[in-house]
Amino acid sequence: MLIIGHRGARGLEPENTLRALRRGIECADFVEVDLRLARDGIPVAIHDATLDRTTDGTGPVKGYTIEELKRLDAGEGETIPTLREVLKLVCDRGAGLVVEIKEPGTEAVIASGIIDLMPDRLILVSFNPESVAMAKRLLPGVQAGLIYSKETVVDPVGLARQVQADIILPRWDRVSREVVEQAHKAGLLVVPWTLNTQEDVEEAARLGVDGFATDDPCAARRYLQASGPARVHPNRTLR
């Protein structure tokens, strides 16, 4: 199973910052960031639509220019990174990157920014099926995934295939052996979120998932090593 550092390594460092990404890269195969647009159309790494929880700013992210956002403290003296800063870091470190598209309609701007500095290993994901489909059209050689958490997504495998996704990313409590088997039969990878205990990692290995997101990649690496070698399906891989 491959390890994805959730928002870099949000259990250890301020989430979605370069500091968190550097920490996550120490042990993760991929690091993940959430992208939204500043008022002047620059993609930035931040999870919430508002600044209040993760910075010393207030109000909507889209209400600020990039220059204004850069004056804010995102924790431990870190600033909110731009997409370009994230790409440069992961490319310099040879890490894989998972980009979550938070806002429908921003796919073209994000894809345009990625094309200029594309990592060797890149996955685009979203809760929004249309965003997944658009990502595949804009960057057809890149893997894309459908995230879901609610019970209202009654056929995630079918929906993922409909939008040409390569991966489903269910919330951990939505994972079952049946879901994993259905996805694998359809040629889809299964990458749940967010696994932070040894028990969860061992259960994920038993169910046969292909990777998982975690807030503490180095702890997850230790859990994997303690549980022994993982079985790998030759026809399924996160690139």
QUIQUINOR-V707635 format. One record per backbone hydrogen bond with DSSP energy under -1.0 kcal/mol. NH is the residue of the N-H (numbers start at 1). CO is the residue of the C=O. If there is no record, write none. Layout:
((NH;CO) (NH;CO))
This chain:
((2;210) (4;212) (5;30) (6;214) (8;5) (9;7) (10;6) (11;215) (12;9) (13;9) (16;7) (17;14) (21;17) (22;18) (23;19) (24;20) (25;21) (27;24) (28;24) (29;3) (30;3) (31;96) (32;5) (33;98) (35;100) (36;44) (38;42) (39;64) (41;38) (44;36) (45;81) (46;34) (51;59) (55;51) (56;73) (61;49) (63;60) (64;61) (69;65) (70;66) (71;68) (72;69) (74;78) (78;75) (83;43) (86;82) (87;83) (88;84) (89;85) (90;86) (91;87) (92;88) (93;89) (95;90) (96;29) (97;121) (98;31) (99;123) (100;33) (101;125) (102;35) (106;103) (110;106) (111;107) (112;108) (113;109) (114;110) (115;111) (117;114) (123;97) (124;143) (125;99) (126;145) (132;128) (133;129) (134;130) (135;131) (136;132) (137;133) (138;134) (139;135) (142;139) (145;124) (146;167) (147;126) (148;169) (153;150) (154;152) (159;155) (160;156) (161;157) (162;158) (163;159) (164;161) (165;160) (166;144) (167;144) (168;189) (169;146) (171;148) (172;193) (174;171) (175;172) (180;176) (181;177) (182;178) (183;179) (184;180) (185;181) (186;182) (187;184) (188;183) (189;166) (191;168) (193;170) (195;213) (201;197) (202;198) (203;199) (204;200) (205;201) (206;202) (207;203) (208;204) (209;204) (210;190) (211;190) (212;2) (213;192) (214;4) (220;216) (221;217) (222;218) (223;219) (224;220) (225;221) (226;222) (227;223) (236;233))
